[in-house]
């Protein structure tokens, strides 16, 4: 009798409410740059900005992968497009030359809109083709499109070719000094918060339920009078727009953009964030990105082969925590 009671009580002890875990992660991420600035350590505030940007890219992919079941190896294309939009626009504003007859800008808000719009437009074309397939074929088609854009960037000497191009002065945001590490980190956290809010509203709405149903049982969704294809395509486009925004911020963070942002390994890294934190979890990409940045920082200071440590952590999560870090903490099932 006692053993049976212990078995019933054990899961309850292990579980934490997911909202509480999310709130703790959000509070820790906000406190990170504030404490770093108070301690006079601007480098750590910059590291918090990097974690927020990578988490933002993960939030974008999570909408397609975690909720829609679309395993995309092409999201680096949208990440890189966002970066190039930021760099090209800033360069045009710096030199006084236009881009396709339009004036350049060194302000973040119009750059973000342009990056998201172009990423969404490209995703519309890629998704319209790739979503007619599934499984490994979908993965390979998204990878193929991303590599096409990668080689386009390499062969485009006007914008740096293989060498990439610099951003001489970080783009500005109203009311903030984006050259100050704390201010820039807060801008990145604000963009991440907006993306999380959008993701939450979408997934909790009818659209989100339809997207989950399209992943789990597309035939049932069709019998309810809703075609899975447009639902998944819409999610893919929104996912790309969020990832494009992350790319624009990442280019500003580094003051530089290169074709490496478009490489297939970048897509793989974003997938790692999502899996580490938990696919289909609202804060899964955030937890995964923070862990990734900390592993890179701590293990990278010890060995150049720090990815081995990341691989072991990822292996442990896949084998023993199918719900990722969030799943290990709260023990609840993801959406669907």
C-alpha positions in Angstrom: 0.0 0.0 0.0 2.8 2.4 0.9 4.7 1.6 -2.3 1.6 2.3 -4.4 1.1 5.6 -2.6 4.8 6.5 -3.2 4.3 5.7 -6.9 1.4 8.0 -7.1 3.1 10.8 -5.2 6.4 10.7 -7.1 5.2 12.3 -10.3 3.4 15.0 -8.3 6.7 15.8 -6.6 8.6 16.0 -9.8 6.2 18.3 -11.6 6.2 22.1 -11.5 3.5 24.2 -13.2 4.8 25.1 -16.7 3.7 28.7 -16.2 5.9 28.9 -13.1 8.9 27.5 -15.0 8.3 30.0 -17.8 8.1 32.9 -15.4 11.3 31.8 -13.7 13.1 31.6 -17.1 11.8 35.1 -18.1 12.8 36.6 -14.8 16.3 35.1 -15.0 16.8 36.3 -18.6 15.7 39.8 -17.7 17.9 39.9 -14.6 20.9 38.7 -16.5 21.8 41.9 -18.3 20.6 44.1 -15.5 22.9 42.4 -13.0 25.8 42.4 -15.5 25.4 46.2 -16.1 25.2 46.8 -12.3 28.4 44.8 -11.9 30.2 46.7 -14.6 30.4 43.7 -16.9 29.1 44.8 -20.3 30.4 41.7 -22.0 27.9 39.6 -20.0 25.1 41.9 -21.0 26.1 41.3 -24.6 26.0 37.6 -24.0 22.4 38.0 -22.7 21.5 39.8 -25.9 23.0 36.9 -27.9 20.9 34.4 -25.9 17.7 36.4 -26.5 18.4 36.6 -30.2 19.0 32.9 -30.6 15.9 32.2 -28.5 14.0 34.5 -30.9 15.1 32.4 -33.8 14.1 29.3 -31.9 10.7 30.7 -31.2 10.3 31.1 -34.9 11.3 27.6 -35.8 9.3 26.1 -32.9 6.1 27.4 -34.5 6.8 25.3 -37.6 8.6 22.4 -36.0 7.1 22.1 -32.5 3.5 22.8 -33.3 3.3 22.1 -37.0 5.7 19.1 -37.3 7.7 20.7 -40.1 11.3 19.7 -39.7 12.9 22.5 -41.6 16.7 22.6 -42.4 16.1 25.8 -44.3 15.5 28.3 -41.6 19.1 29.6 -41.9 17.9 31.2 -45.1 15.5 33.4 -43.3 18.0 34.1 -40.5 20.5 35.2 -43.1 18.0 37.2 -45.1 17.2 39.2 -42.0 21.0 39.8 -41.4 21.6 40.9 -44.9 18.6 43.2 -44.9 20.0 44.9 -41.8 23.5 45.2 -43.2 22.5 46.3 -46.7 20.1 48.9 -45.4 22.6 50.3 -42.9 25.3 50.4 -45.6 23.0 52.2 -47.9 22.1 54.8 -45.2 25.9 55.2 -44.4 26.9 55.7 -48.0 23.8 57.7 -49.1 23.1 55.2 -51.9 19.7 53.6 -52.3 18.6 50.0 -52.5 16.5 49.1 -55.5 15.5 52.8 -55.7 14.6 53.0 -52.0 16.6 54.9 -49.4 18.5 53.0 -46.8 17.8 53.2 -43.1 19.9 52.9 -40.0 16.8 52.6 -37.8 15.8 49.2 -36.4 12.0 49.4 -36.8 11.9 49.9 -40.6 14.7 47.4 -40.9 12.8 44.8 -38.9 9.7 45.3 -41.0 11.7 44.9 -44.2 13.6 41.8 -42.8 10.3 40.1 -41.7 8.5 41.0 -45.0 11.3 39.7 -47.2 11.7 36.5 -45.1 8.0 35.9 -45.2 7.9 36.4 -49.0 10.7 34.0 -49.6 9.1 31.5 -47.2 5.9 31.8 -49.1 7.6 30.6 -52.2 9.6 27.9 -50.5 6.7 26.6 -48.4 4.4 26.5 -51.4 6.7 24.0 -53.0 8.2 22.1 -50.0 4.9 21.6 -48.2 3.6 19.5 -51.1 6.0 16.8 -49.7 6.6 15.4 -46.3 9.1 13.6 -44.2 12.7 13.5 -45.5 11.7 15.0 -48.8 10.5 18.1 -47.0 13.7 18.3 -45.0 15.8 18.0 -48.2 13.8 20.5 -50.2 14.1 23.2 -47.5 17.8 22.5 -47.2 18.2 22.8 -51.0 16.5 26.2 -51.1 18.6 27.4 -48.2 21.8 26.3 -49.9 20.7 28.1 -53.1 20.4 31.3 -51.2 23.7 30.6 -49.4 25.5 30.3 -52.8 23.8 33.4 -54.1 25.2 35.4 -51.2 28.7 34.0 -51.8 28.5 34.9 -55.5 27.2 38.5 -54.9 30.4 40.6 -54.7 28.4 43.9 -54.4 27.6 42.8 -50.8 30.9 41.2 -49.8 30.6 37.8 -51.4 32.4 35.2 -49.2 33.8 37.9 -47.0 30.5 39.3 -45.9 29.9 42.9 -45.1 30.3 45.1 -41.9 27.8 47.3 -40.1 29.9 50.3 -39.2 27.4 51.7 -36.6 24.7 49.7 -34.8 21.2 50.6 -36.0 19.2 52.7 -33.7 16.0 52.2 -31.8 13.7 55.0 -30.5 14.6 56.1 -27.0 17.5 53.6 -26.6 21.2 53.9 -27.0 21.7 50.6 -28.9 25.5 50.9 -28.6 25.2 50.5 -24.9 25.1 46.7 -24.1 22.3 47.0 -21.6 20.0 49.0 -23.9 20.7 46.6 -26.8 20.0 43.6 -24.6 16.7 45.1 -23.5 15.7 45.8 -27.1 16.4 42.1 -27.9 14.5 40.9 -24.9 11.6 43.2 -25.9 11.6 41.6 -29.4 11.7 38.1 -27.8 8.8 38.9 -25.5 6.7 40.2 -28.5 7.5 37.0 -30.4 6.6 34.8 -27.4 3.3 36.7 -27.0 2.5 36.2 -30.7 3.3 32.5 -30.5 1.2 32.0 -27.4 -1.8 33.8 -29.0 -1.5 31.9 -32.2 -1.1 28.5 -30.6 -3.9 29.0 -28.1 -6.3 30.3 -30.8 -8.3 28.2 -33.4 -5.4 28.6 -35.8 -3.0 26.8 -33.3 -5.4 24.0 -32.8 -5.8 23.5 -36.5 -2.0 23.5 -36.9 -1.6 20.9 -34.2 -4.3 18.8 -35.8 -2.6 19.2 -39.2 0.5 17.7 -37.6 -1.2 14.9 -35.8 -4.1 14.0 -38.1 -4.4 16.0 -41.3 -7.1 13.7 -42.6 -9.4 14.6 -39.7 -8.7 18.3 -40.2 -9.7 18.0 -43.8 -12.9 16.2 -42.9 -13.7 19.1 -40.6 -13.7 21.4 -43.7 -10.2 22.9 -43.2 -7.3 22.1 -45.6 -4.0 21.4 -43.8 -1.9 22.9 -46.6 -2.8 26.6 -46.1 -2.7 26.3 -42.3 0.8 24.8 -42.4 1.9 27.3 -45.1 0.7 30.3 -42.9 2.6 28.9 -39.9 5.7 28.4 -42.0 5.6 32.0 -43.3 5.0 33.5 -39.8 7.9 31.2 -38.5 10.2 32.6 -41.2 9.3 36.2 -40.4 10.2 35.8 -36.7 13.5 34.1 -37.7 14.2 36.9 -40.1 13.8 39.4 -37.2 16.3 37.4 -35.2 18.8 37.5 -38.1 18.5 41.3 -38.3 19.3 41.6 -34.6 22.1 39.1 -34.8 23.8 41.2 -37.6 23.5 44.2 -35.3 24.9 42.3 -32.4 28.0 41.3 -34.3 28.3 44.4 -36.5 28.9 42.0 -39.4 27.0 39.7 -41.7 28.4 36.8 -43.7 27.1 33.8 -45.8 27.8 31.7 -42.7 24.5 32.9 -41.3 22.8 31.1 -44.3 24.7 27.8 -43.9 23.0 24.6 -43.1 24.8 24.3 -39.8 22.9 27.4 -38.6 19.6 25.6 -39.3 21.0 22.7 -37.3 21.9 24.9 -34.4 18.4 26.5 -34.3 16.9 23.0 -34.3 19.2 22.1 -31.3 17.8 25.0 -29.3 14.3 23.9 -29.8 15.0 20.2 -29.0 17.1 21.1 -25.9 14.4 23.2 -24.4 11.4 21.2 -25.6 9.5 21.1 -28.9 6.0 22.4 -28.8 6.7 24.3 -25.5 6.3 28.1 -25.4 9.6 28.7 -23.5 11.4 25.6 -24.9 13.5 27.6 -27.4 14.4 30.2 -24.7 15.6 27.5 -22.3 17.5 25.8 -25.1 19.2 28.9 -26.3 20.2 30.0 -22.8 21.7 26.6 -22.2 23.5 26.6 -25.5 25.1 30.0 -24.9 26.2 29.0 -21.4 27.7 25.8 -22.7 29.5 27.6 -25.5 30.8 30.2 -23.0 31.9 27.9 -20.2 33.1 24.9 -22.2 34.5 27.1 -24.9 36.9 28.6 -22.4 38.2 25.2 -21.6 38.4 23.5 -25.0 37.8 24.2 -28.6 35.9 21.0 -28.8 33.1 22.3 -26.6 30.5 20.9 -29.0 31.3 17.5 -27.6 29.8 18.6 -24.3 26.8 20.0 -26.1 26.4 16.8 -27.9 26.4 14.8 -24.7 23.7 17.1 -23.2 21.6 16.8 -26.3 22.0 13.1 -26.2 20.9 13.0 -22.6 17.8 15.1 -23.3 16.8 13.0 -26.3 17.2 9.7 -24.4 15.9 10.7 -21.0 13.8 13.8 -21.4 11.7 13.7 -24.5 10.0 16.9 -23.4 13.3 18.8 -23.3 14.4 20.9 -20.3 10.9 22.2 -19.8 9.5 18.7 -19.8 12.1 17.6 -17.3 11.1 20.4 -15.0 7.4 20.4 -15.2 6.7 16.8 -16.4 3.6 17.9 -18.4 3.0 16.9 -22.0 3.5 19.3 -24.8 0.8 20.6 -27.1 -0.8 17.7 -29.0 
